[in-house]
Amino acid sequence: MNRQGFLKSAVISSAGVMFGLGVLNSFLTLQLFGQTKNSMNAIKYAFQAEIIPPGQKKQKIGGSVNIYYKGDIVVYEIPVFKTVDKQHTSGDTITVETEISNEIDAYRYIIYKEGEDLGKQFFGLDDQSPTQVNIQHINKELFTYTEGLFYGDNDVFKEKHQKDQNSLVEVYVPKNKPDDSYNDTTYLYFNTKFPSVKFSLDKNLDSKRKDKLTKAVLVYNGNDTHPRMNLTFEIQVALDNRIKILTEFLIKRKYVNQME
């Protein structure tokens, strides 16, 4: 999928549906947890679209999914947010709209073995009747970018800024912009100290450089008919207290034999 196709499918037509999470008031980052031999490694993938339609207020749409690795077992932990019913009155008409809040209510889990096409879906860690799911379909549901989305033959280097000793930002503009579905500017953030992990925002870029792509921002300037937009993807190094919970779950369900 090229950048034009991504914009049309992931932002304009289904930005709020991609994750089933609704509007977020704060940006959810992708977090990574330190790797040790045979331990559980975990990341959090996240995406945000900041949209300003002509003559309207700013909207923020996005979502996230935690990804845990234990040997060749992969776990997707997908947050499910609480809903709030809001009543609106117009004359004699009363309507009730259901909105999605920022408060996490529960988690949905997808578990599969690397290389296999099918996995199991659990609605909570206490679910005793998991359903079978197609991993390829799940990946299309959860992940909002494709390889080559952030950089391609149509991108021309403009400038770079050294943020600190270990990180820099490179700015690109399109060589050609056939229509408004192509973004106007791309900001790529790289870090030389980011740990080596399976997950990558762009494997092709990471394989050719000594630093790692940790953030990408696609900027759309907009016009009278198309909204201004910033699409942001990011990874960060962090710690998480759910690793122990997920490890115990995998042991209980006999996906792994022992806890590190």
Summary of the structure (lengths in Angstrom):
residues: 260
radius of gyration: 20.1
end to end distance: 39.8
largest distance: 65.4
contacts: 727
relative contact order: 0.19
helix: 13%
strand: 46%
